[in-house]
Every structure is written in structure tokens, then in C-alpha cells.
Amino acid sequence: MKQKKNRLFALLYSLENVNYASSFRFSRVTPDYILLYCDRSRINPPVGKALEIKENQLNELSKMDESWLFDCGISLMAESLAANKREGLEKLSDMVDRLEEELEAQSAKKG
């Protein structure tokens, strides 16, 4: 399954946009603007347009915005590692089961 690529969006501050932002896992509301970190397909704000923040514009973020965005990325990375760990443990368990079956079959042939 292909992993979705999150993007950073900015919205103008309004009560409608604040309510809209509350439906997102990663949202940051300031007195002047709102930031959303999500998949592009989820963006459909009720008021105005969402502006995608491009990579070359990231240097315009405040230190607080950078810290928030970093925390979003760390959170997603931790989830991905945890999911892969479970998958890896499941594969290891399956391999041990197959090895046990093979050893039992070999033992039965000898015995």
C-alpha cells in the first residue's frame, strides 16, 4: 500500500476555519492563521482557499510553527516504526512456526 504524502497548508483565521481545522489530526491555530498538515485530498476549507506551503517557503515559518511541524513528523514516524515492528514480529513468528513444522516433519521421517 502506497503511503500518502502529507503537505502543509495555511488558512486565514476565521471561526469557520477554526472549526474546520478541529477535524484534522494535525492543526495549529494562531491568532493570525491556521496551519494544517494532512493529505492534499482532505483540503476543502469552508472559507477562502488553503494555500499549500511549498518547501522553499518553509523558512518563513516561525520557530513555534517549525517545532509543531517537527512534532507532526516525529509522531507519524513513530507510528510507522511501530506498525513495521508489528509486521516484522508477525513475519518472524510465522517463520518460527514454519521452521518448527519443518523440524517436526524431519523428525518424523527419521523416527
N, C-alpha and C positions, 0 to 999 in steps of 0.2 A: 504494500500500500504506500502510495506516494505521500510524503509528509507535506502538509500545507506550509507555505511560507508566510509568516506574519509580516505585516507592514505597519508603519507608524503614520497615524493620521491626526490632523488638528482640526478642531471645530471652534467656531466663535462661541463665547459664553452666552447661553440663554437658559432659562428654566427648562424649556422643552429639550434642549440638547443635554442638559444635566440629567434629566430623566432618561433620555435615550442612552447616555453613557453608562447609566447604572445597570444596564442589561449586559454589559461587557465584563468579562473577567478582568481584563487589564485596561483600566481607565484612570486618568489623572485629571482632576478638576481643579483649576486655579481660578482666581477672580477674573482673569482676562481671557482664558482659553481653556480648551479641553483636549487632552491627548488620548488617543485610543491605539492600542497595539493589538491587531487582530488580522484575520484573513480578509483580503480585499472584498470577497463576496459578501461579507456581513455589513458592509458600509452602505447605509441608506438613511442619512440623518433627516429628521423632520424639518429642520430649519437650515436654510443655506446649503452650502456644499462642504464636504470634508476635503481638506487639502492633504494630499499624500506628502509626507516629509521624505524627501529623497536623501540618499547617502551623503551627497555633497552639502546638504543643509543641516546635517546633524550638529555641526559645530556652532549653530545658532541656538541650540538648546541650553537652558540654564543648568547649573550643576545639579539642582534638585531633579530636573527632568532627566538628565543623564543617569542619575542614581536610580530613579524609578525604572527607566528603560533597562538598565543593567539588571535590576531585580527581576523584571519580567523574564529576561533571557535566562537568568540563573534558575528560575522556577521551572521554565519549560525544559531546560537541560536536565535538571534533577529528575523530572518526570520521565523523560526519555531514557535516562540511565536506569531508573527503577524498572521501567517496562522491559527494557532489554535484559536486565538482570533476571527478571522472572522468566523471560523467554529462554535465556541461557540455562537457567536451572532446570526448566522443563525438558530441554533438549538433553541435558546431562542425565536427568532421571530416566528418560527414555532410552538413552544409550546404555545405562547400567542395567535396565530391565532386559534389553536385547542381549547384552553380554551374559547376564545370568541365565537366560533361556538357552543360549548357545552352549554355555558351560554344562548346563543340565543335560542337553542333548548329547554332548561329547561324553559325559559321564555315563549316560545310559548306553551308548554304543560300546564303551569299554566294559561295562559291568554286566 
